[in-house]
C-alpha cells in the first residue's frame, strides 16, 4: 500500500493506465494500492479522463457494477495522425532511399521505436472497436510495427515464418503467390502459436499487390481463424485495382511512384485518412 499525496497519486494512476491499455481495472485495485476510498479514486479518475480526452490521448471508459472498473482505450486525433503520416512521407521521399530495381529502403524507419509506436497508436485507433485476439505479421520487417500495435491494443503477437523452424514444433505450411513477382513462396505457422477461431489483426510494413497478406489470410483459414482487419504502413499505388489481391485494409502512406533516374519519390498519406 502506498500513501501518496493526491498529485503524486494522479501521476502514478495515469502511468498505470497508460501501461495497461484495453485492460479492465477494478476501482478496488487503485483503492487497495493507495489506501484510498473508492470515492476519492473516482474523483481522481474524472480528472484523468478529462485530461486524456482534452489532450487527445484516448478514452477512459467506466464500467458499472460489481465486476466493473475503468479501461483506457488509446486513440490518436486525426490531425495528429495526419502530421505523423506527412512526416513519414517526407522521410520516405529522401532520394538516397532508392535502391537498384526501384525498391525503397525502409529498414531504418522500421527500427525507430518512436515512429513505430506512433504508427501502432494509429492502428490501435483504427481497429479499437474490433473484437481482436492477436496481432499477426510475417517475419521479419513487419515485426517492430506488429509489436507496437500489439502493445497499444494489449494483445499478443503471432509471427508467421518464411521457413519452418524445428523449434516451432508441429506447424501448418502453405504455398502462396507473391503479388509482386508472381512466384511461389512458402509460409508456416506453429500449431501452438494460434488458437482455433481466433480473431486476428494482420499488420505489415509494405504491401504491393497483397500476395503475402493474402497468404496469411489463407493460412488463417487452416486454423478456422477470422481476419478482424489488415493494417499496412506503406502500400504501393503502382498496382492496378484488378491486380490487387486485397481491397479491405488500412494504409498510413501510399507510394505512387519511384523514378530512379530523377531520384523522385512520390509518397502521400494513405487511405486511413480517406476513411475518416
C-alpha positions as CSV (number, residue, x, y, z in Angstrom):
1,X,0.0,0.0,0.0
2,X,1.3,3.4,-1.0
3,X,0.5,6.6,0.9
4,X,0.9,9.3,-1.7
5,X,-0.2,12.9,-2.0
6,X,-3.0,13.3,-4.4
7,X,-0.8,15.0,-7.0
8,X,1.6,12.0,-6.9
9,X,-1.3,9.6,-6.9
10,X,-2.7,11.1,-10.1
11,X,0.7,10.8,-11.8
12,X,1.1,7.2,-10.9
13,X,-2.5,6.3,-11.7
14,X,-2.1,7.9,-15.1
15,X,1.1,5.9,-15.8
16,X,-0.7,2.7,-14.5
17,X,-3.5,3.2,-17.0
18,X,-1.2,4.1,-19.9
19,X,0.8,1.0,-19.5
20,X,-2.3,-1.2,-19.4
21,X,-4.4,-0.2,-22.4
22,X,-7.6,-2.2,-23.2
23,X,-7.4,-3.7,-19.7
24,X,-10.4,-3.5,-17.3
25,X,-9.0,-2.3,-13.9
26,X,-11.4,-2.5,-10.9
27,X,-11.6,0.5,-8.7
28,X,-10.6,-1.7,-5.8
29,X,-7.2,-2.1,-7.4
30,X,-6.5,1.6,-7.0
31,X,-8.2,1.8,-3.6
32,X,-6.0,-1.0,-2.2
33,X,-2.9,0.2,-4.0
34,X,-3.1,3.7,-2.5
35,X,-5.1,3.0,0.7
36,X,-7.8,5.5,-0.5
37,X,-11.5,5.4,-0.5
38,X,-13.3,4.5,-3.8
39,X,-15.0,7.9,-3.8
40,X,-11.5,9.6,-3.9
41,X,-10.3,7.2,-6.6
42,X,-13.4,8.0,-8.7
43,X,-12.7,11.7,-8.4
44,X,-9.1,11.2,-9.5
45,X,-10.3,9.2,-12.5
46,X,-12.6,12.0,-13.5
47,X,-9.6,14.3,-13.7
48,X,-7.5,11.8,-15.6
49,X,-10.4,11.2,-18.0
50,X,-10.7,14.9,-18.8
51,X,-7.0,15.2,-19.4
52,X,-7.0,12.2,-21.7
53,X,-9.9,13.5,-23.8
54,X,-8.8,17.1,-23.8
55,X,-5.2,16.2,-25.0
56,X,-6.5,13.6,-27.5
57,X,-4.7,10.7,-25.7
58,X,-7.6,8.4,-25.7
59,X,-10.8,7.5,-23.8
60,X,-11.2,6.3,-20.2
61,X,-14.3,4.1,-20.2
62,X,-16.1,3.3,-17.0
63,X,-17.9,0.1,-16.4
64,X,-20.5,0.0,-13.6
65,X,-21.4,-2.9,-11.4
66,X,-19.6,-5.4,-9.1
67,X,-17.3,-6.5,-11.9
68,X,-16.8,-3.0,-13.3
69,X,-13.9,-0.6,-13.3
70,X,-12.1,1.5,-15.8
71,X,-10.5,0.8,-19.1
72,X,-8.1,3.0,-21.1
73,X,-8.6,3.0,-24.9
74,X,-5.7,4.7,-26.7
75,X,-6.8,7.0,-29.5
76,X,-5.0,9.5,-31.7
77,X,-6.7,12.5,-33.2
78,X,-6.9,12.6,-36.9
79,X,-4.9,15.8,-37.1
80,X,-2.1,14.3,-35.1
81,X,-2.2,11.1,-37.2
82,X,-2.0,13.2,-40.4
83,X,1.0,15.1,-39.1
84,X,2.7,11.7,-38.5
85,X,1.8,10.5,-42.0
86,X,3.1,13.6,-43.6
87,X,6.4,13.3,-41.7
88,X,6.6,9.7,-42.7
89,X,6.1,10.6,-46.3
90,X,8.8,13.3,-46.0
91,X,11.3,10.8,-44.8
92,X,10.3,8.3,-47.4
93,X,10.9,10.9,-50.1
94,X,14.6,11.1,-49.3
95,X,16.5,10.5,-52.6
96,X,19.1,8.2,-51.1
97,X,16.4,5.6,-50.2
98,X,16.1,4.5,-53.8
99,X,17.7,1.0,-54.3
100,X,18.5,-0.8,-57.5
101,X,15.3,-2.1,-59.2
102,X,13.3,0.8,-57.9
103,X,12.9,-0.5,-54.4
104,X,12.8,1.8,-51.4
105,X,15.0,1.4,-48.3
106,X,12.7,1.5,-45.1
107,X,14.6,-0.6,-42.5
108,X,15.9,2.5,-40.6
109,X,12.4,3.8,-40.2
110,X,11.1,0.4,-39.0
111,X,13.9,0.4,-36.4
112,X,12.8,3.7,-34.8
113,X,10.7,2.9,-31.7
114,X,9.1,6.4,-31.5
115,X,8.0,6.1,-35.1
116,X,6.7,2.6,-34.8
117,X,4.9,3.4,-31.5
118,X,3.1,6.3,-33.2
119,X,2.1,4.0,-36.1
120,X,0.9,1.5,-33.6
121,X,-1.3,4.1,-31.9
122,X,-2.9,4.9,-35.3
123,X,-3.7,1.2,-36.0
124,X,-4.9,0.9,-32.4
125,X,-7.3,3.8,-33.1
126,X,-8.4,2.4,-36.4
127,X,-9.2,-1.1,-35.0
128,X,-10.2,-0.1,-31.4
129,X,-13.8,-1.2,-31.9
130,X,-12.9,-4.5,-33.5
131,X,-13.0,-7.8,-31.5
132,X,-9.4,-8.9,-31.8
133,X,-7.4,-11.7,-30.1
134,X,-4.0,-11.4,-31.6
135,X,-1.9,-9.3,-33.9
136,X,-0.1,-11.2,-36.7
137,X,2.7,-10.4,-39.1
138,X,5.2,-12.3,-41.3
139,X,8.9,-12.2,-40.4
140,X,10.9,-10.0,-40.4
141,X,10.5,-6.3,-41.3
142,X,6.9,-6.1,-40.0
143,X,7.8,-7.3,-36.5
144,X,8.5,-3.9,-34.9
145,X,5.2,-2.5,-36.2
146,X,3.3,-5.6,-35.1
147,X,4.7,-5.4,-31.5
148,X,4.0,-1.6,-31.4
149,X,0.4,-2.2,-32.4
150,X,0.0,-5.2,-30.0
151,X,1.3,-3.0,-27.2
152,X,-1.3,-0.3,-27.8
153,X,-4.1,-2.9,-28.0
154,X,-2.7,-5.0,-25.2
155,X,-2.6,-8.1,-27.4
156,X,-0.1,-10.9,-28.1
157,X,1.8,-11.0,-31.4
158,X,2.0,-14.1,-33.6
159,X,4.8,-14.4,-36.1
160,X,4.4,-16.3,-39.4
161,X,7.7,-17.9,-40.6
162,X,9.0,-17.9,-44.1
163,X,10.7,-21.2,-43.4
164,X,9.6,-23.8,-40.8
165,X,11.9,-23.9,-37.7
166,X,12.3,-27.2,-35.8
167,X,12.0,-25.2,-32.6
168,X,8.4,-24.2,-33.6
169,X,7.1,-27.8,-33.3
170,X,4.3,-29.0,-35.4
171,X,3.3,-26.3,-37.9
172,X,0.9,-25.6,-40.8
173,X,2.6,-24.6,-44.0
174,X,1.1,-23.3,-47.2
175,X,2.3,-22.0,-50.5
176,X,1.3,-18.6,-51.7
177,X,1.8,-16.5,-54.8
178,X,3.8,-13.3,-54.4
179,X,1.7,-10.5,-55.8
180,X,4.8,-8.5,-57.0
181,X,6.8,-11.3,-58.6
182,X,4.2,-13.9,-59.3
183,X,6.4,-16.5,-57.8
184,X,5.6,-19.3,-55.4
185,X,6.7,-19.0,-51.7
186,X,6.0,-20.9,-48.5
187,X,4.9,-19.6,-45.1
188,X,4.3,-21.6,-41.9
189,X,2.7,-21.1,-38.5
190,X,3.2,-23.2,-35.4
191,X,0.0,-25.0,-34.3
192,X,0.7,-23.8,-30.8
193,X,1.0,-20.1,-31.9
194,X,-2.7,-19.6,-32.6
195,X,-5.9,-20.9,-31.1
196,X,-8.6,-22.0,-33.5
197,X,-11.3,-19.5,-34.2
198,X,-9.1,-16.6,-33.1
199,X,-9.8,-13.1,-34.4
200,X,-6.7,-11.7,-36.0
201,X,-5.4,-8.3,-36.9
202,X,-2.8,-8.6,-39.7
203,X,-0.1,-5.9,-39.8
204,X,2.7,-5.5,-42.3
205,X,5.3,-2.8,-43.2
206,X,4.7,-2.8,-47.0
207,X,2.1,-4.1,-49.4
208,X,2.4,-4.2,-53.2
209,X,-0.3,-6.4,-54.7
210,X,-1.1,-8.1,-51.4
211,X,0.2,-11.6,-52.1
212,X,1.9,-12.0,-48.8
213,X,-1.0,-10.7,-46.8
214,X,-3.4,-12.9,-48.8
215,X,-1.1,-15.8,-48.0
216,X,-1.6,-15.0,-44.3
217,X,-5.3,-14.9,-44.8
218,X,-5.3,-18.3,-46.4
219,X,-3.1,-19.6,-43.6
220,X,-5.6,-18.4,-41.0
221,X,-8.3,-20.3,-42.8
222,X,-6.3,-23.5,-41.8
223,X,-6.8,-22.5,-38.2
224,X,-10.5,-21.6,-38.7
225,X,-9.5,-18.1,-37.6
226,X,-11.1,-14.8,-38.7
227,X,-9.4,-11.8,-40.1
228,X,-10.5,-8.8,-38.0
229,X,-8.6,-6.3,-40.1
230,X,-5.5,-5.5,-42.1
231,X,-3.1,-2.6,-41.5
232,X,-0.1,-1.7,-43.6
233,X,2.4,1.1,-43.0
234,X,3.0,1.8,-46.7
235,X,1.1,0.5,-49.8
236,X,2.2,0.7,-53.4
237,X,-0.1,2.8,-55.6
238,X,1.6,1.5,-58.7
239,X,-0.7,-1.6,-58.8
240,X,-3.9,-1.6,-60.8
241,X,-7.0,-2.3,-58.9
242,X,-7.8,-5.6,-60.7
243,X,-4.3,-6.8,-59.9
244,X,-4.6,-6.2,-56.2
245,X,-5.3,-9.3,-54.2
246,X,-6.6,-7.4,-51.2
247,X,-9.0,-4.5,-51.1
248,X,-10.1,-4.2,-47.4
249,X,-7.2,-2.7,-45.5
250,X,-5.9,0.4,-43.8
251,X,-2.7,2.1,-45.0
252,X,-0.8,5.0,-43.5
253,X,1.1,6.0,-46.6
254,X,0.9,5.3,-50.3
255,X,3.9,5.1,-52.6
256,X,2.7,6.2,-56.0
257,X,6.0,6.4,-57.9
258,X,9.7,6.0,-57.8
259,X,11.8,7.4,-60.6
260,X,15.3,6.0,-60.4
261,X,16.7,8.4,-63.0
262,X,15.4,11.7,-61.5
263,X,15.6,10.3,-57.9
264,X,12.0,11.5,-57.4
265,X,9.8,9.6,-54.9
266,X,6.1,10.3,-54.7
267,X,4.5,9.4,-51.4
268,X,1.3,10.6,-49.9
269,X,-0.8,9.8,-46.7
270,X,-2.7,6.5,-47.1
271,X,-6.3,5.5,-47.2
272,X,-6.7,5.8,-43.4
273,X,-7.3,9.5,-44.0
274,X,-9.9,8.8,-46.6
275,X,-12.0,6.6,-44.4
276,X,-12.5,9.0,-41.5
